[in-house]
């Protein structure tokens, strides 16, 4: 994002602030913070050129713990503030930290429009499928029927899927990772940083206090090989403890097939980050029958909004010359009174 | 056929009747080009040296069905050989292009006023659309006026009969016939309009030629036919020498912000969502990219102000433009700007409310919202321009104060200022205030909320500055470090220092200045666009020897330091406002004075006579 090289070798500790981290013990936010602080020094961006912007919610405390520039704003509006900052200052590396409530409920409108515009901002959406800061109401990603403080006999709301929402806006970079998968999380953040345009990462996050086991079985050592489908560009979609299952396309639908029972890798679809239809199918796989896809679902090139704006400004100066205030004031019909 | 030039070469000149000032309104269907006719007549009058003031009146519907009452569009102009304060109360001249326009406007025409109608449009179909039972041209209902029936439609068609233009196109030229007639009637030079037509139809030379021919035909019609016995002459006004242009409030705001950003030495960023009557500022600023102006048409009002605040964090001169409904949506972000203490200018082009209200009509009822419409104690400076041209200086002032005090500033304009126009003595760039912005870059002794001793403003540090990385946010901050703090005494300290900072801006605004004697029987206090009507009414009263003075407030928060003392020197205080009484409430609360409101809530500006009547009544009453 920034072309200016870091002056000296940065380290993780350079990104740690003097503020006490105040998330609940065991919260996935700790793991995400640790990985982000670990990756940032490796991106080659001077620390002073990095800005973290958040909305409201537990995840939105994030900027206070990052020793970069930071802006803890208001509920749902981080994408709007980040848009203005990035368009005004294309030289900065701008990161938005949001959650399933902040980004998809109160801030849903801003989220879809920043994705649509493809402003060169990286968005980390922590999805724990619950409202944490307000102590446990259901969120737009909570499962239907969820019993919470505000839905004592079950939520009547149908949830939506953050990845499908992002893909629906024609976002140019859409990925999913998991709070406790340190390496994968780091790699996904790196990919997001490299991408020119809005990068959207859903980070699945367990939250032991109000929504323990939100993604049960997904990260446990003994089950995760069966429950995660790790996507890699150009590689067949294989999963399972013994790498013995794959995802095949059949009749326009995806299905799980066993690689020992007559199917081979050549029968499987190779993962293609530029294919919008496959990306959408992957985003909608029902969790009960399929593993959960993680990785980059979509990555395509499209000129970011901020670059188009900068180009328009450059052209305006080129064709009209730099603006002259006296000329501007004297535009149109004028007359002289003597 | 060579068209004779509209000058004194006519063999027999008709007599000239001198008038001091004239109020004229062009009214027609919204497709009839009345705004164009009105604006060109304004230009002609400005070039003739008159002082003037204009008021367009659009229907809320873009294109209501042709010929209906809902589709009537009007443009009013007051031009004079004396100083002009308002677009005028009652009309001396009404041009009505159809029965609907006549019906909607004739009530404002003075008895014996000049009424010019397009006779051919008073047909059965149009009369029915206007809901007229009988033809007013024939039933004697217009006997109180000097009625001139001109076959505008037919004469336009006759003028262009040798062209190949389609009938529909020909019909659309008729506004220039009406303009030609009126231009002759008031002896206006029409060359500027011809030039404008050439520019406007640069790519369609046949249309340019047609419109110019129709304009001349209208002019010559007035000159040569016997329908008008005489023409009128309005001598040039004695106005300050210099170079002038006409300017609307919205244009003045737009170029004012460009100027402000240049004077601050920073790029300008506008985050905005389209809304009547503020959208023209967005349209205009979108054309100034070569001035380092970014316009961001956001997805909604919240993102409009949010993006602006983000740009301010990045070091831009950040503004957002809106009207009342948008102000409601922006409140939370304005409050964030109050909390993080970043400079931001919010323009509210007020319109009739509540809710969607009257989108195209004017009102000044957002003052209390600007003062108090945010959660908690949240002081925001407020500036209200008083005339269209004053909007330019209000923009400069708002930016100057925002960056100096690191605060959001609200500019309260309104629909009347936004679309109204007046001649503007174009300032010299060298005469404009300069306020170059400096960002803090020195890490030694830096704290994000370290305050300047004099202004109490915190340093502006932009991302990209090494070793000054810091975090800001909407949570309460520790007094110096800006770290999140829930300490009770710290909160009180922060609330108080934010209030003190804004109150202290009083040192940076001029004292209240009374127009007329500085003590007396009655002081008329106003703010915003009521300036002209109040000034005209007070001037009139002063000329009649009455003890009346005017005080117009440009700074509504903080109020000028000497205001309380000024108010106490008058026996009575009258506060005319286009709302239910908002400034009057502030004055009564702040200064314990028995100020009385004069309130008009019709979506229309005050007439001078409405204020005059109240002045007289208050002076007559014993107490």
Interface residues (C-beta under 8 A of the other chain):
Chain A: X17 X19 X46 X47 X48 X49 X50 X51 X53 X56 X63 X64 X66 X67 X68 X69 X70 X71 X72 X73 X74 X77 X79 X80 X81 X82 X83 X84 X85 X86 X87 X88 X89 X91 X92 X109 X110 X113 X309 X312 X313 X316 X317 X319 X320 X321 X322 X323 X325 X326 X328 X329 X330 X331 X332 X333 X334 X335 X336 X337 X338
Chain B: X43 X46 X47 X49 X192 X196 X236 X239 X240 X241 X242 X243 X244 X245 X246 X255 X258 X259 X262 X267 X269 X271 X288 X289 X290 X291 X292 X293 X294 X296 X298 X299 X300 X302 X303 X306 X307 X308 X309 X310 X311 X312 X313 X314 X315 X316 X318 X332 X333 X336 X340 X426 X427 X428 X429 X462 X463 X464 X465 X466 X467 X468 X469 X470 X471 X472 X473 X474 X475 X483 X484
